[in-house]
Every structure is written in C-alpha cells, then in structure tokens.
Amino acid sequence: MLPTVDTDEQWDVVVPDESVMRPGVEDLCGRLGLAGAPLDRFTEGTQPVYAVGDGLVLKLFPGAVAADGLVEERVLSHLQGRLPVPTPRVHASGTYENGWRYVLMSRLPGEGLAPAWPRIPRADRERLVTEAGEALAALHALDHAPLADVLGPGDWGAFLDKQRSGAVRRQRECGLPESWVEQIPGFLDAVPLRTDAPRALLHTEFMRQHLLVGPVAGRLGLTGLFDFEPAMIGDRAYDFVGVGLFVTRAEPGLLGRFMRAYGQAFEPRELLAHTLLHVYSNLPWYLRELPAPPEPTLDALAQAWFGASRASTA
C-alpha cells in the first residue's frame, strides 16, 4: 500500500524512496493481474513511472496531483489511433489507496529523441522535424470539446493575465539577472497576445524528451509521443515554446521546416512572450542551454531562438 502524499513534504519523503514505492507498486500490479511481472522504474520525469515487463508502463499519481492522472487517461483515450505518430494505449486506469491514481498503458517502441539526437545525421533530423510538425498539426486539429471537463484553463485570457502578473517574480525566483528581469514588463506590454485566438488541444511540453525514434518503413522515424498529463486547451502558439526550446533548439533551418510541416508560422516575439508566460518557464535555464543572442535584450533573444534568420533556411 502506498502512503498518503498530499503535500510537498510528503512527496519528498515518499516518491523517491523505492523501499516505500515498490511494495505498493507490486501490490497494485497484483490487483491488475500482473503479479510477478518484472518492474523497472524510469529515472526521468516527475511522476513515478515503471516498465512492467516488456510491453506495459505503469504511471502513478500521488493524491497531490491525482487530477493529472485523470487528464492523462482521458487524453490518451481521446488520441488513440488519431495521430500520425503512435501514443500509448490505455489498458487500465483508476484509483488506488490513499488518494493515488494510476494509468497502465502500452509501452511504445524506440529510443528517446533527446539522447539519440547527437547521432542523427542532418537529413534524418530534417525528416524527423517534418514528422513532428505534422504530428503537432494533427493534435491541434482534433476536437477538444470532449476533454473540456478535465482540461484547463477554461478562460484563456484570464490564464494569460495571471501568468503575466507573476512573470517577473517567477523569473527572479529562478535566478534571472536583474538586467533581464527589468525588460520583462515592457516586452510583454509591447507584444499583445490574442485572448480570442482559436483554441486547440495542447501538449504543452512538446519536446525531444517526449518523442521516440526508431526504424519505420526501413528508415528512422518517429515511433511515439507521450506524457500528456500537462495537456491544456488554449492558443496553439503556446505549444511552440516547447518546439523552439526543446525540439529545434535554434539549429539553423529546423524551426522553419517544422512550421512549414505544421502549416502556420508564428512571430518570434509572440513565441518569446509565450515562453515568459509558460507554466514551467525558466529563462535562466534556457539561456544556459541555447545559443546566446548577439546582444542581451529580449528582442534579440526572440530572434535568436525563434527568428526567421534561423528558421527560414530549407
């Protein structure tokens, strides 16, 4: 049985501790008819996730984030077979002891795109980026209405206002130097974001870390897209934060290729504004990971990471 985890303090004690987690996971697997199946905990991700044998994955959600488990189950069920890239198939889901939820899903084949990327030739990178753009377009084209009862934020304009009101504090707490922090209010004021933009089903963390690659029809292709617990309904541009920062990563030509495959282009300053407003925004981290702009301004940063000079090359 897994103990109650309703606070950050309980999370820090329970979730990392395999001596506590594994007996509960084994008990749950027994209830699911998987007693004795080999269990291998994944090291990545926030939630505790286990490979169960060779073909299944068990993802657990403590009571503190149990609603995310319902989101994962509902979104995966909604997506099944509807995207050009495979997503996990839900085998079972529900509640466990002490407020925990779980989703038992199929394990997708392939290797993570993030660790594989340095070994992938340029031509294959370009093809994978095209496939990723087509996959995101297909996701955004789906009817999101059946998920409106479990996905936020509901009022997109109010969500943007809330994120804007906390943007300076959030980046300062992340350790952003004041020379950058002081630019944020003026930049956001100068980049009006549409509160009435068409809504779409958003992944919100569309990145190499959530894409898998492997042999497809005799060549390297995308074999999976996963991790839908942070899904939202909102402006499509919001999903391009993950694309620019974690898929194309300012590599010349790739963002333009992605946008052509997606079927729409977005302005660099709009995407940087969404970057600053993103729920998980951490500008100091991005500045360490991505190429530096030619000058230390947010306008220059928008061009360096999302600009046409980097995005337009075929």
Helices and strands as residue ranges (DSSP letters): H 8-14, H 18-31, E 39-41, E 49-52, E 56-61, G 63-65, H 66-79, E 90-95, G 97-99, E 101-106, E 111-112, H 113-116, G 117-119, H 122-141, G 145-147, H 156-165, H 167-173, H 178-181, H 184-190, E 199-202, G 208-210, E 211-216, E 219-225, E 232-235, G 236-239, H 240-242, I 243-248, H 254-262, H 268-277, H 283-289, H 298-306, H 308-311
